[in-house]
Amino acid sequence: MLSFYLIWSSSYFTALWWMSRFWLQKPNSSLNQAFFPKVTLIIPFRNEVLNIPTLSESLSRLRYPNLQVLLIDDHSEDLSFQYLEKWFEGNDTVEVLSSSLPGKKAAVEFGVKRASGEIILCSDADCIFPELWVQGMVLPFQNPEIQLVAGPVMVEERRGFLPAFQSLDWASILLMSAYSFAGKKPLMCSAANLAYRKTAFQKVQGYEGNRQFLSGDDEFLMKKIAHQFGGVSCHYLSSSDPLVVTKAEASWSDFIAQRVRWASKWRAHASVSHGLSAAATFLTQVIWVGSFYLISLGGKGLLGIVFVWLVKIGSERLGLGKVLKTLGRSPSPLSFLKTSFVHPFYVLRVGIGALGGKISWKGRSN
C-alpha cells in the first residue's frame, strides 16, 4: 500500500507538471490587432436586479467599434427587465429583450436569431469584463478554421477561505480546459466567457437535443461544434487579457449546489472521453481520501502519508499556481494547504450529488 501511494504521488506530480506546460501565458502576437468583425454580445439574465449596476458599468467600459449588445430576459420574477430597460434607454448599442420561451438556452437561441454580428460572444449578468475583452476574444477568428473560442473565468478577489478555495477550484478547471483544448479534444468551457461563429451555431442547430437540461449551454455547444468541425476548430485563450471575473458564491451550500448543477450534465454527454474524465476525477479523489489508511501502518505509514500529501500540495502549487499567477492572483501557502486537504472531500460530495440529486437554479428544478 505504501509503495502504491509513493508511485501515485509521483505520478500526480508528473501529470500536473505536464498539463501546466500547455498553459500558454502570452497571446499570439502575430495576429492582426486591427481585426474588428461585427460582434453580438448576448447576456441572458434572470432575477439579476442586484447585479444591474455592476453589469451596466462593466458594459459601458467595453471598447470595441463594431458591437451589438443583447440583454435577454429569461422570465425574471423581479424588476431586472424594467431596470435594465430604463438604464439603457436611448442607447443604440444595447437592446433589452424578453425571451419567448423559458430557460437560459432558449434565451441564447432567441438572442442568436436577432444577432447582427457574425461572431457571438456570451457571458453572464454577474460578470465583470476588461475594456479590451471583446477584441481579445475575437482575434483568433482570423483563422477561418476556428469556430469557437473559450476564455478564462475567475472569481472576484475576496478575503476568507471560501473565496480562496473557489479561486483554486477555478484554476483546476481552467488548467484542465486548456489541456483538453490543446489536445484537440475539448472537455470543458464556461458560458461566462465564450465566443463562436453564428454560422457554426446554426450549423449544429444550437441546443437541439439538450434543451431539457438546466445547465450545459456551454459544454453541449462546444461538443457539438468540435464534433461537426473537428477539435482544431475550438481554441482556448490562456492569458489574462480576456479574463472575465465572476462573483464568488457567498456560502458553501450555494457553492456546492452550483457545482452539483454543473457536474450533473456529465450523463447527458454522448462522449466516452467525457465519461472517462468524470470517472477519473472521482476515482482520483477516492484514492487521495484512501491515503489516510496509511496511518494504520504505524510510524512508517505516518511518514508516508506526510510525504504523499506534501507532494500533492507541491504539485498543485506548481500547476495551479502557474494559472493563478497568469491571472494576477497569488493565494497564500496556507490557502493551498487547506484547499489540498478539503478538495478531495468536496469533489466526492459534488460527484455524489450529481449522480442523483435534485438540481435547482433560480426557482427551477430538473
LUMTOR-673070 format. One record per residue: residue in one letter; x negated, y negated, z negated of N, C-alpha, C, O in turn. Coordinates in pm, whole numbers, plus 32768, in hexadecimal, padded with zeros to 4 digits. Layout:
REM residues N
aXYZXYZXYZXYZ...
//
This chain:
REM residues 366
m7FAD807980008000800080007FA97F8180007FC47F22804Al7F427F837FAD7EEA7F0E7FA77EA47EF8802C7E987E87805Bs7E787F6480697E357F5980EC7E947F2081547E6C7ECE81A7f7F127F4A81507F757F1781AE7F817E8081A27F827E398207y7F8A7E4D81287F9D7DBD81157F207D6E81387F297CFB8163l7EAC7DA881257E317D6381507E307D5481E87E0C7CEB821Ci7E577DBE822E7E5E7DB882C07ECF7D5A82EC7EC07D0D834Bw7F407D6282A57FB47D0E82C57F937C7A82B87FB37C2B8312s7F557C53824B7F377BC582377ED37B92829D7EDD7B2182CBs7E737BE582C17E127BBF83297E567BAF83B07E367B5383FDs7EB57C0883CD7F007C00844B7F577B83844D7F667B4384B5y7F917B6083DB7FE77AE983D17F947A6B83EC7FC07A118433f7F1D7A6783B27EC379F683CA7EA379EB845F7EA7797E8497t7E827A5B849D7E5F7A5B852B7ED47A2D85817EC279E385E1a7F4D7A5B855F7FC37A3885AD7FDF79A285A77FFA7963860Dl7FD97967852E7FF278D885217F85788685647FA0781F85A3w7F0978B285577E9B786C859A7EAF787186327E9B780D8677w7ED778E586647EEA78F386F57F5D789B87277F4F7858878Dm7FCC789A86E0803E7848870B801C77B4870580497766875As7FCE778B86A17FAD76FD86927F5976CA87077F5676528721r7F147725874E7EC576FD87C27F1E76CA88347EEF7682888Cf7F9D76EE88327FFA76C5889C8045764688788099761788C5w8027761088038063758F87DE8009752288177FA3750087DBl802F74EB88897FDF748688CD800473FD8897807973D98892q7FA073B1886F7FBC733388297FC072B988857FEB724E885Ak7F9372C789027F8D7252895A7FE8726689D27FEA72D28A0Ep803771FD89F7808A72088A6E8034720D8AEC7FBF71E98AE9n806F72398B59802972428BD9800F71B68C10806C71748C3Ds7F9371898C0E7F7071018C397F7370F18CD07F6E70808D01s7F7A715F8D1A7F7971578DAC800271328DE5800D71148E5Cl806B71348D9280F071158DC2810070808DDC80C3702E8D97n8151705D8E3D816E6FD28E5E81C36F948DF082356FBC8DDBq818C6F338DA981D26EF68D3882436E9A8D6682966E728D15a82486E798DE782B16E238E1D831F6E758E5E83576E4E8EC5f833D6EE68E2483A46F418E5684256F268E08842D6F438D91f848B6EED8E4C85056EC48E0685836EF68E4E85CC6EA68E87p859C6F788E4C86196FAA8E8786916F7E8E3486826F5B8DBEk87056F7F8E70877F6F5D8E2687986FC78DBB879A703E8DD9v87AA6F9B8D3E87BD6FF68CCC88416FD78C8888656F638C74t888A70418C65890170338C1188E670738B8A88CE70EC8B82l88EB70248B2188DB70558A99896570778A6189BC70218A58i897870F68A3D89F871258A0689E67146897289927198894Ei8A367105891E8A33711F888F8AC1713F88608B1270E48850p8ADF71BF884B8B6171E288118B6371BA877D8AFC71BE873Bf8BD67196874B8BDD717586BC8C6471A186838CCA71A286C8r8C6171C686058CDA71ED85BC8CC971C4852A8C7071F684E6n8D1E716B84FC8D1D713E84708C94710984488C59713483E5e8C6170AA84968BDB7074847E8BDE6FE184548B7F6F97846Ev8C486FB784138C576F2983F58BE46EF383A28BBF6E7F83B1l8BAA6F4483498B3C6F1682F58ABA6F0583438A616EBC8317n8AB06F4683B58A356F3E84048A3B6ED6847489DA6EC284BCi8AAD6E9484828ABE6E3784F38A5B6DC384F08A226DA48559p8A426D80847E89E16D11848189566D3D84AE89176CF984FFt89256DAE847A88A06DDE84A0889D6E068532883D6DE6857Al89046E4D8560890B6E7785EC890E6DFE864988C66DFB86ADs895F6D9D8629896D6D26867F88EA6CD9868888C26CAB86F3e88A96CCA861688286C84861487C06CD0866687726C9386AFs87C06D55865887606DA786A287776D9E873887176D948785l87F46DA1876388146D9787F187EC6D0F882987C06D06889Bs87FC6CA787DA87DC6C20880987466C0B881E871D6BB18866r86F46C6187DE86636C5487EC862C6C9B886785B96C84888El867C6CF288A486496D40891586236CE6898A866C6C8A89B0r85AD6D0389C2857C6CB48A3385716D108AAD85126D5D8ABCy85D66D068B0385D66D548B7F862E6D088BE2869F6CE38BC1p85FD6CF18C5C86436C988CB986BA6CD48D0187056C8B8D41n86CF6D568CF887366D978D4A87846DFB8CF587846E738D11l87C76DC88C8C88036E1E8C2788986E068C1888C66D948C0Eq88E46E748C1589716E748BF389816EC18B71894B6F2F8B64v89C96E8A8B1189DE6ECD8A908A726EEF8A828AC86E988A8Cl8A8F6F708A6B8B186F9E8A548B226FD689C78AE3703B89A7l8B726F9589738B8D6FC688EC8C15700B88F28C7C6FCB8908i8C14709088DD8C8C70E188F28CC7710C886D8C8871578822d8D3E70DF88508D81710187D28DBB718D87D98E0D71AC8831d8D9171E3877D8DC3726C87748E327272870B8E2572B486A4h8EA0722A87278F18722F86D38EF9721086408F1B725D85E7s8EB7719E862A8E95717485A28F13715E854F8F7C71378582e8F05717884CE8F73716484718F5E70E9841A8FAB70CF83BEd8EF4709C84388EDC701E83F28EE56FAE84598F216FBF84C3l8EA96F3C843C8EB26EC884958E376EBA84EF8E196E4C851Fs8DEF6F2985068D756F2385588D906EE685E18D486E8D860Df8DF76F1586258E146EE686AD8E326E5086AD8DFA6E0686FEq8E896E2486528EAF6D96864F8E376D3D86308E276CD4866Dy8DE36D6785D18D6F6D1785AB8D0D6D0C861F8CDB6CA0863Dl8CF16D7D86608C926D7B86D18CC96D2B87458C806CE18787e8D4A6D39875F8D896CEE87CB8D7D6C5887B38D606C0B880Fk8D936C2F87388D876BA187138CF66B74871A8CD96B068748w8C996BC986EB8C0C6BA786E58BD46B8B87708B876B2C8782f8BFA6BDD87D28BC16BD188588C216B8D88BB8C116B9A8934e8C826B4688868CDF6AFB88DC8C916A95892F8C466A4488F9g8CA56A9989B18C5F6A3B8A0A8BD66A6A8A358B946A248A82n8BA86ADD8A058B266B148A2C8B386B6B8AA98B7B6BD28AA4d8AFD6B408B188B106B868B978AC36C0A8B9E8AE06C5D8BF4t8A636C1D8B458A106C968B488A4F6D098AFB8A3B6D7E8B1Ev8A9B6CE98A918AD16D4E8A368B686D5C8A488BB16CF98A45e8B966DD88A598C246DF58A5F8C486E5389EB8C006EB289CFv8CB86E3589A88CEA6E8A893D8D686ECF89708DCC6E8E898Dl8D626F54897B8DCE6FA089B88DFF700D89598DBA703188FAs8E76704089738EAE70AE89258EB2712C897A8EE6712B89E9s8E7C719989458E7E7218898C8F0E724D89928F5A72428932s8F3072878A038FB872BA8A138FD1733A89C69042735789A1l8F66738989AE8F72740989678F1B740788E98EB773C088E6p8F40745388818EEF745588068E7074A688178E697500886Ag8E0A748487C78D8C74CF87C98D1A747E88058D2F742F8862k8CA1749287CE8C2E744887FE8C0C7469888F8BEB741088DDk8C1574E988B28BF87510893C8C5874CE899D8C3174A08A09a8CD874C889778D3C748789CB8D1C73F289DA8D2D73B98A46a8CEC73B4896D8CC8732689738C53730F89D28C5372AE8A1Ev8BEF736989CE8B7C735C8A298BAA736E8AB98B8373208B10e8BFB73D38AD48C2B73EB8B5C8C7F73768B8E8C7773508C03f8CCD733D8B358D1B72C68B558CBE72548B808CD9720D8BE1g8C5072438B348BF171DA8B538BA771F28BD68B9271958C24v8B7F726F8BEE8B35728F8C698B8A726E8CE48B55723C8D47k8C0B728A8CDE8C63726E8D508C6971D98D6F8C7C71B28DE2r8C5771868D098C5F70F58D1A8BD670B28D258BCC70388D2Fa8B6F71038D248AE770CC8D288AC3709F8DB58ADB70E68E17s8A89702A8DBE8A596FF78E3E89C470158E51898F70038EBEg898270438DE788F3705E8DEE88D470E68E27892171458E17e886170F08E6A883671728E9D87F571C58E2F87EB723F8E39i87C771818DC3879071C48D4E87EE71AE8CD88814713D8CBCi8813721A8C94886672128C1B8809721F8BA387BA727D8B99l881571C08B4887C871C28ACB882B71CD8A58888D71828A52c8813722A89FC88717242898F8831722D890687BA724488F3s8883720188A8885871F9881D88D271F987C38942720E87F1d88BC71E18741892771E286DE8937715986A088DD710486A8a89A97143866189C970C0862B897F709C85AC898170288582d893C70FC856E88F370DF84F3885D70D2850B880D70E384AFc883770B4858887A970B185AE8776702485C587C26FC785DFi86F3701785BB86AC6F9985D8864A6FB38649860270178648f86486F5886AC85F66F6C872385896F00872D85A26E8D870Bp85126F26875D84AB6EC0877684CF6E6E87F2851E6E9A8845e84966DF987FD84B86D9D886B84A56DDC88F584F86DCA894El84386E27890784186E5F8989843F6EF3899484066F3E89E4w84A06F1B894484CB6FA6894284FD6FD689CA84D5704189FAv85536F878A08858F6FB28A8785246FC98AF18524702F8B34q84C96F698AFE845F6F788B6284096FF28B4683E4703B8BA2g83E8700A8AC68395707D8AA483D771018AC78393715F8AEFm845B71088AB884A271858AD384B6719E8B6884C272128B91v84B871358BBA84D3714B8C49845571598C9E845C71878D0Fl83E171338C698367713A8CB8834C71C48CF4832471CC8D69p836172338CAA834572B68CE6839D72D88D5F837A73308DADf840D72928D71846672B08DE1842B72838E67846772998ED0q83B572448E63837172278EE1834E72A88F2A834472AA8FA4n833D73128EDE832973968F1983B173CE8F41840673E38EEAp83C973E58FC2844E74138FED8475749B8FB684EB74BF8FB8e841474E98F858434756B8F4B847475608EC184BD75B98E96i845774F18E7C848974DF8DF4851F74BF8DF6854A74608E36q856C75118DAD85FD74FE8DA5862A74D58D198695749B8D08l85D974F68CB585FD74D88C2A858074B38BDB851774F18BEBv858C744D8B87851E741F8B32855074178AA185B673D98A85a850774568A478528745289B884BC7403896F8446740D8990g84E573B5890D8487736588C1848D7383882D84E873C88800p842D735287E08427736F8750848F732286FF84B772B38722v84B87361869285157325863284DA733885A784A373A28589m84E572D3855484B272DD84CC85107290846E854B722C8496v851C72C083F38570727B8392852A71FD836284B071F08368e857A71A083328546712482FB84ED713F828384FD71A4823De849070E5826C843770F381F8847D70C3817A84AB70518172r8484711B811884BF70F880988473713F802A842F71A38043r847D710D7FB1843B714E7F41848A71C77F13850471D07F28g844472247ED58486729A7EA0846073187EEB842F73137F5Cf8478738A7EAA845174097EE584AB74317F59847974667FBDl852E74187F4F858974417FBA856773FE803F8560744480A4p8553737A8045852C733D80C584A6737380F8849573898170a8446738A809C83C473C180C583D6744D80FB83967472815Ef842B749C80BC8446752480EA848475218176845F757081CCq84E174C5818C852174BA820F84BD7490827B84C474BF82ECs845F7439825683F7741082B683A2748882E08386749A8357l837B74D982808329754E829E837A75B882EA834475FC8342d83F875C582CA844D76228313845D75F583A4845876468400w8471757383B88479753D844083F67554848A83F675748501a83867543844483047559848582F775E884B782BF75FF8522s832B7649846B832576D48497837D76EA851183587736856Bi83F176A78516844976B0858B840676748605840B76AD8672l83C7760085F3838675BC86638311760D869982FD76168712l82C27647863D824F76978667827C771086B88243772D8721m82E277568689831577CA86D1835277A18757834377E787BBs8396772E875883D276FD87D4836776E0883D8370770D88AFa830076958815829476728873824E76EF88A7822D76F7891Dy82387750884F81F577CC88788249781A88DC8214784D8940s82CB782488C383217870891E832F782A89A58335786D8A0Df833577A589A6833A775B8A2482B8776F8A7282BB77808AECa8247776C8A2B81C6777E8A6E81BC78068AAF817B78168B16g81FE786A8A7381FE78F18AAB826A79078B13827E79778B42k82B0789B8B39831A78A08BA0839078F88B7783DB79298BCCk83A0790C8AF3841279568ABE844D79078A498445793389D7p848778928A6684B7783A89FA851F787D89A2857D78BC89D2l850C786C891E856678A988BC85BE784288768634785C885Cm858577CD885885CD776C880785B876DF883B855176C18878c861A768B8823860E75FB883B867B75B887E986CF75FC87AEs867A753487E586DC74ED8794872A748B87EB86F0743F8839a87AF748D87DC88057430882687F073A087F988227344883Aa87A6738B878C87897304875F872272C087B88711724687B1n86DD730E880B867672D588638667732F88DD860B738088E4l86C27321893B86C9737C89AD86F273318A2B874F72E08A29a86AD734E8A9986CE73108B1986D3737B8B85868B73DE8B7Fy872973668BE8873273C68C56876E73808CCF87AE73188CC4r875873BC8D43879273858DBD882973A28DBF8855740F8D9Ak887573408DEA890673548DF4892573C68E54898174138E3Dt88D773D08EC088EE743A8F2288D574C58EE6891875258F0Aa887374CF8E8A8858754F8E4788CC75768DED88F575EA8DEBf890275158DA38976752D8D4C89EB75618D9E8A2F75BF8D77q8A0175228E118A70754B8E688A5675D38EA68AB276248EB5k89DA75EE8ECA89B6766C8F0989D376E38EAD8A02774B8EDBv89B776D38E2B89CD77428DCC8A58773B8D8E8A7777888D33q8AAD76DF8DBF8B3876D08D908B4076AB8CFD8B9776DB8CB4g8AE476548CD38AE9761F8C4C8AEE768A8BE18A9876E28BDDy8B5276838B8C8B5E76E08B1B8BC077528B368BF177938AD9e8BDC776A8BB38C3377D88BD78BFF785B8B9A8B8B78808BAFg8C5578A08B508C2F791E8B148C0B79168A818C02797C8A3En8BF5789B8A4C8BD3789089BD8C137817897A8BE277E88913r8C7F77E589B48CC3777189788D00779088F18D1A773688A2q8D18781188D68D5D7837885B8D05782E87DF8D387837876Ff8C82781C87F18C287816877F8C177787874F8C05772C87A1l8C1B777286CA8C0F76EB86938B8876AD86B48B7F763686D0s8B1E76FE86AF8A9776CC86C48A61770187498AA07753878Bg89EA76D0876E89A7770887E389B176B78861899176EA88CDd89DC7639885889E375E688D1895975CE890B894D75A1897Dd88F275E988BF886975D988EF8831765C8927880A7663899Ce882C76C388D387E9774088FA8833778D896787F477C889BEf88B9778E8962890377D489CA88E577978A5388CF77DE8AB5l88E577128A5888CA76CE8AD7883A76E78B03882277038B79m87DC76DE8AA7875076F68AC8873C77828B0286F677928B66k877B77E68AC4876F78708AF487A878808B80876E78C58BD4k881A78408B988859784A8C1C8803780A8C8887F7783E8CF7i87C877978C67877277538CC886F377A28CE086C677AF8D52a86B777D88C75863E782A8C85865B78A68CD9860878D08D2Ah86CF78E18CC586F479588D12870C79358DA586E379808DFEq874C78C58DBD876E789C8E4686F4786D8E9486E478918F09f869E781D8E54862F77DE8E9B85A678168E76854277F18EB2g85A1786F8E12852278A78DE684E978598D71850977E48D5Dg8493789B8D228459785D8CAC840977E18CCA83FF77888C75v83CF77D98D41837E77658D6683D276E68D70839B76778D71s845776F48D7884AE76808D8784C576368D0384FC75C88D02c849A76728C9484B176378C10842C76068BD583CA76518BD2h842A758C8BA783AE754C8B7883C275178AEB842C74E38ACAy835A75258A98836174F48A0E82FA748589F9828774918A23l8324741989B882CC73A9899A82A173B1890882F373A188ADs822273CA88F081F173D98867819773638840812673758814s81CC72EA885181837273882681E1721C87D5825A723587D1s81AB71B6879681FE71608741824B70F7879082A870BA875Bd822670E1880F82657076885C82FD70848867834570228852p833270FC888783C4710988928406714188148473717A881Cl83C7713187A083FB716A87248480712B86FD848C70B086F6v84E3717D86E38564715286AE856A7176861B854971E685F4v8594711885C8859D712E8538862F713F8512868470EE8537t864B71AA84C786D471C5849B86DC71C08403867671C683BFk875371B683D1876471AE83408748723582FE876D729E8332a87087231828B86F472AA823C877672CB81F487BF727181CBe8792734C81E688087374819A87F6734D81088787735680D1a8862732380CA885872EA8044885173527FD6882373337F67s887E73CC7FF1887E74347F89885674B97FC6885C74CD803Fw882D75157F6E8807759A7F9D887D75E27FDC886C762A803Es88F475D17FA4896A76157FDB898975E4806889AA763380C0d897E7560807D899575298103892A755981658948757A81D8f88AF755D813688407589818A8850761B81B28840763E8227i887076718151888476FF816F88F8771281CF88EF7761822Da896676C981B889DB76D5821089B876AD829F89E576ED82FEq8968764382AE893E7618833488ED76858379890576A483EEr888C76BE833188357723836E888177A5838A886577E983EDv88E177C883348934783E834F8983782983D0899178848421r89B677AF83E28A01778F845C89A8779D84D789D177D4853Dw892C776B84CC88CF7776853C88AC7807855988A9783385CCa8890785284EC886378DC84FE88D27939852C88B779A38564s894F7913851489BE796C853189D0798885C68A1179E985EBk89957934861B89AA794786AB894E79B186E7895679CB875Fw88F679EE869788977A5086CF88E17AC6870F88B37AFE8772r89557AEB86D5899F7B5D870B89DB7B40879489F77B9C87E1a89EE7ABF87B28A2D7A9B883189CA7A9788A589F37A938919h89497A96888788E47A9288F188D77B1D893188B67B7E88EEa88F17B2389B188DE7BA289FA884D7BAD8A22882C7BB18A99s87F67BB289BE87657BB089D6871F7C0C8973872C7BFD88FAv86D67C6D89A9868A7CC88955861E7C7C890986097C958892s85DA7C1F894E856E7BD5890E85A17B81889A855F7B758833h86197B4688AA86517AF5883E86757B4C87C7865B7B278754g86B07BC087E186D47C1B877586597C4E872C86587C5686B1l85F17C71877885757CA1873B85337C3486E884FB7C4E867Ds85397BB9871A84FE7B4986D185447B34864B85047B1F85E4a85CB7B3A864D86177B2B85D185F77B9B856F85E67B8484F7a85F07C1685A385D27C88854D85457C7F8514852F7C9E849Fa84E67C538567845B7C48853A844D7BDE84CD84037BF1846Ct84957B6F84DC84917B05847884C67B3783F1848A7B1D8389f85347B8083F685707BB6837B85127C1E833B84FC7C1B82C2l84DB7C78838D84837CE0835A84047CA5831D83D27CD682B8t83D07C3B835B83597BF98326836E7BCA829783177BDA8241q83E37B8F827F83FE7B5C81F884157BCF819583F17BC58120v84507C3D81C584607CB2816F83D77CE5814183C57D0C80CEi83787CE6819E82F17D15817D82AF7CB88118826D7CE680BAw82C17C35812A82847BD880CA82C17BEA803F82787BED7FDBv83447BF6803883847C0B7FB683587C907F7A83447C9A7F01g83497CF57FCD831E7D787F9F82927D7B7F67826C7DD87F21s82437D137F8681B97D107F5581B27D097EBC814B7D2B7E82f821D7CDF7E7C821C7CD87DE982137D637DAA81F87D6F7D33y822A7DCA7DF982197E527DC881887E6D7D9F816C7EC47D4Dl812C7E227DDA809E7E357DBC80807E207D28801E7E557CF4i80D47DD37CE580BD7DBA7C5680BD7E3E7C0880787E4B7BA3s810A7E9F7C3881137F207BF280927F717BFB80837FD67BB6l80347F457C517FB77F8E7C617F4D7F667BFB7EDC7F977C00g7F717F0E7BA17F117EE57B3B7EBA7E707B687EE17E217BBDg7E437E687B2D7DEA7DF77B487DC57DE97BDA7DC17D7B7C10k7DA97E597C1B7D867E557CA97DF97E207CFE7DE57DD27D5Bg7E727E4B7CDB7EE77E1D7D237F017D8A7D0D7F2B7D427D68l7EE77D5B7C917EFB7CCD7C717E9C7C777CC27EC37C107CF9l7E1D7CA17CC97DBE7C577D1D7DE87C5B7DAF7DD77BF97DF8g7E1F7CCD7DDA7E4C7CDB7E647EBC7C7C7E867EBB7C3E7EF0i7F1E7C707E2C7F8F7C187E497F647B867E4A7F967B377E9Av7F067B627DF17ED27AD97DF37E8C7ABD7E787E9C7A517EB1f7E407B1D7EA87DF77B0B7F257E567AFD7F9C7E487AA07FECv7EB77B587FA87F0D7B55801E7F657AD780207F827AA3808Bw7F8E7AA77FAB7FDF7A2D7FAA7F8B79B17FC37FBC794F7FFCl7F0E79B37F997EB579437FBC7E9E793F80527E9878D3808Ev7E9279B4808F7E8479BA81217F02798581647EFB793B81C7k7F7579AA812F7FF4797981657FFC78E1815F801B789F81C2i7FDF78AC80EB7FE5781A80D87F8077D581337FA177708172g7F07780A813B7EA177CF81917EC677D882247EAD777A8270s7F027847824C7F2D785782D87F9677F082FD7F8F77B48368e7FF577DC82A48061777D82C0802F76ED82BC806076978305r7FCD76D582667F96764D82657F48763382E77F4775C28318l7F097699831D7EC0768B839B7F21767584107F127614845Bg7F8376CF841F7FDE76C784918044765984858050760584DFl808F7657841880F775F2840780BD756983EC80F775038411g8048756783AB800574E783927FE074A084127FE574268419k7FBA74ED84787F9874B184F98011746E853880077400856Fv808374B18530810074798565812373F8851B813F7392855Al812173FD84978148738A844680E973158457811372A28458k806873328465800772C784798021727F84FD801772058505t804372CC85658064729185E780DA723185DB80DE71C9861Dl81397255858581B47206857881AB719F85088210716384E1g8131718A84D4811C712284728148714483E5816470EB8396r814E71C583C5817771F0833F8102723482F880B072758337s80FD7223827680907261822980C3729181A280AC724F813Cp81087304819F8139733B812080C6735980C18057737980EDs80DF735080438079736B7FDF805973FF7FD980AC74527FFFp7FE174227FA87FC174B07F94802774F87F3D8044756E7F52l805F74B17EDA80C374ED7E83814175117ED2818175777EB7s816574BD7F3481DB74DA7F8781C675587FD9822175AA7FE6f814C75688010812C75E2805A8134765B7FFE816976C48024l80FF764E7F8680FD76BC7F26818C76E67F0281AD775C7F0Ak81DE76867EDB826676A67EB382BA76DB7F27830877387F17t82A8769F7F9D82F576CA801282D07758803A832877A7805Es824F777A80348224780080598266786B8003828878D78034f827A784E7F8382B978AE7F29835178B37F3E838C791F7F38v838F78417F558421783C7F608452786A7FE984BD78A57FF5h8403784E80528431786280DB846078F180F984C879008139p8419795A80D0844B79E180EE84D679FC80B6852A7A3980F8f84EE79D0803A857179E67FFD85DD79968044864E79C48055y85BA791D806E861778C880BA863C7909813F86B2790B8163v85DA793F818785F5797E8209864F79F981F786AB7A0E8246l86347A48819086887ABD817587177A94815487777AD48180r87257A28810787AC79F680E487F479C98162886A79E98174v87B1798081B987EF79518235881179C78290887C79CC82CCg87B47A26829A87CB7A9A82EF88447AEB82C488947B158317i88507B02824288C37B4E820E89447B00822789AA7B3A824Bg893F7A7D821289B57A2A822A89DF7A2B82BB8A577A2A82DAa897D7A2E8317899B7A2D83A589D47AB083D78A147AB48440l89BD7B1C838D89ED7BA083B98A847BAD83B38AC07BF58403g8AC17B6883548B527B7B834B8B9B7B1082FF8C137B1C82E5g8B557AA682DB8B957A3D828C8BEF79E482E08BE679E2835Bk8C45799A829E8C9E793B82E08C4F78BE83028C0A788682ADi8C587892837D8C0E781D83AC8C6C77A683B38CD477AE83F4s8C4A773883708C9D76C083708C4B764883998BD3763F837Ew8C8E75E983DD8C4B756D84068CB3750184178D0875078470k8CAB749C83C08D01742683C78D95744B83D68DDB741A842Eg8DC274A2837C8E4F74C783798E76753583DA8EEC755783E3r8E16756E84228E3475DA847D8DE8765784538D7B764D841As8E2176CB846E8DDE774784498DEE77AD84B88E4577A2850En8D97781484B28D9D787C85188E1278D985008E277938854C
//
